[in-house]
Each structure stands twice: as structure tokens, then as C-alpha cells.
């Protein structure tokens, strides 16, 4: 069941309430009985560490090309080529 955040217009407290998707939103504060408003809060999803974004999707393809690409010496002595060996 999702957890929703509510804010009371009378006393100003912000509280969380666990309810089903099919339940009606709360109408009154649990502390003072005042009118409450459902808040839009951040989701609990985050991407951490390396992964798909750092490995090509978010990178600028031209910026990640080898500095010696197109030169006569090729990748000889390139730090990126040495790291892949």
C-alpha cells in the first residue's frame, strides 16, 4: 500500500498516511480535525552507482571518442586503449 503525505491547513503539521489506491483521500487532520490537503511528494526511486547511463546512454558519443582517432598513429599509446587491454 502506498504512503501519502497530507498537510493540515489549520495546525500546519505534515503527516503520512498509508492507504489503498481505492481509498478516498483524507478530509480531516488526525490531530486537530482541520481540513487537510494531499501533497505531491518525491518518489522513493533513485539510480546509484555506475550502470547504463554512464555506459553510453548519457554520454556524448563525440566527446568519448579517442583523442587519436583518425590520426596516423591510431590508438598506440592511448590511455583508453591501454585500459582495455
N, C-alpha and C positions, 0 to 999 in steps of 0.2 A: 504494500500500500504506500502511496506517495505521502510525503510530508509537505504541508503547505504552511506558508507564513502569513500571518494576519497582523494588522496594526489597528489598535483602538483609537478612534477619533477623540474620545473623551479623556482617557488617562494617558495615552501615548505609548503604552507598552507594545512591544512586538513579541509575538509568541508563535510557536509552531504547533500544528495540529495534524495528526495522522488521520486520513480519511480515504475512503474509496473514491474512484473516479466518478461513480454514480451518485455519491452523496451530494446533497445540496451544500453550498458554501455556508460557513457560519455567519450568523447575523448579529450576534451579541458577544461582548467581551466576557471571558470567564472570570475576570477579576471584579470589574465594576458594572457590568451589564450594558455598557455603552455600545454604540454602533461600531462595527469592525469592517475593515477593507482587506481583501485578499491581495497580497503583494506578489509581484513577479520577482522571483529570486534566481540566482545563478544555479545552473545545474551542477551535479557532482561529477562531471566528466572532465578529465584532463589528460593530455598526452605528455608523457615524461620520457626523458632519455632520448637515445637515438631512434632510428626507425625510418619508416617510409618517407617522411617529409625531408629528412636530412640526406636521404639516399637518392635523390633525383627529382621528386615532385616539386619541392620548393626551391631547388637550386636553379640558378640561371645557367643554362647549358653552355653559353659562350664564356661565362666567367670561370667555369670549372674546367675548360679545355686546357691542355698542357701549353705552357708558355713557348715551348719549342716546336709546336705543331706547325707543319708547313715549312720548317727550315731544313737545310741540308743535313744537319746532324741528327734529325729525328728525335727520339726520346733518350738518346745516350746522355747520361749524366743528369737526367731529370729526377728531382726528388720524388715525384709522384710515381714514376716508373720503378724506382728503387724500392719504394714501399710496397709495391705489388708483387715483388719477386719472392 
